[in-house]
Amino acid sequence: MSTANLSIRIDSELKKEVENCLEEMGMTMSTAINIYLKQIAKQRAIPFRITANPKINQETIDAIAEGARIAHDKSVPGFKDMTSLIEALNS
């Protein structure tokens, strides 16, 4: 198999972050990009979903509404720190 060079421009901080992450996985940037490109060739698509703006589903809308209700409900106890929360849970 012959090889070819690929030159891309990316944000330097992103590059460092990704290199550190890949190092933890025992992988080089070149290996990771090769895996990505092989998956595109195999699947004939980008191997993950790309969206412009994620749509909020009903479960998320309900959770936000419940959080707002709880935040304004005077009968729901609030805690200023973890110690008082743990004490309440253990009582």
Residue pairs with C-beta under 8 A, 6 or more apart in sequence:
6 33
15 29
18 29
18 32
19 29
22 28
22 29
22 31
22 32
36 47
39 47
40 46
40 47
70 76
77 88
79 85
79 88
